[in-house]
Amino acid sequence: MRITAFAFAIVAMPGLAMADGVGITADMMSASVPTPTGMVEISRNQDTAHRLEGDWTLTSRPCPNFCIQPMVPAPGVTPVGELEVIAALQDPGTVVIDGRIRPEFEAGTIPGAISVPYNEAADRLGELGCEVDFDGFICEGDIPQVVLFCNGPWCGQSPTAARNMIEAGFPAENISYYRGGMQNWQGLGLTVVPGGAGG
């Protein structure tokens, strides 16, 4: 009887909320983000028995090429997590970039992310408001913040993109790096869409 009364007292306490499902945070069940094909709702998979399958469950890929990446791929770059990625997707002044090769992007990406493969990133700075210069680009004035991601903590594609962009003239302080990438995103059961369909 005491346990029941204690449990009831906890539930009845103001400021404590019982979970209604698998939320993103205690206060956020989902987030709407704009994409080229319309708004997409990001939420977590509500099936509490859901498990990842296939490549996303692999833990030991050979290094190189699949070496663990640092949290900061270049000086001045800011590491971010899932909540910051969701906020970036909702911010019109930020571009979320999937740095993976195009077939990986097309197979599934974060809603609202655009495809800029890592080997093209330094050549496509004009799309981010930079001006072509003899030695690369001049990136001044109203240029966006960018968030780069790829497959996960062992994927070197977006860290390579960040370093190449900085070398070509993009300011490091305008770059954030989501090291968790698709592996962590899917590991948390967050929404994934085919690239080009909300991506």
Secondary structure by P-SEA (a helix, b strand, c coil): caaaaaaaaaaacccccccccccccccccbbbbbccccbbbbbcccccccccccccccccccccccccccccccccbbbbcaaaaaaaaacccbbbbccccaaaaaaccccccccccccccccccccccccccccbbbbccbbbbbbbbccccccaaaaaaaaaaaaaccccccbbbccccaaaaaaaccccccccccc
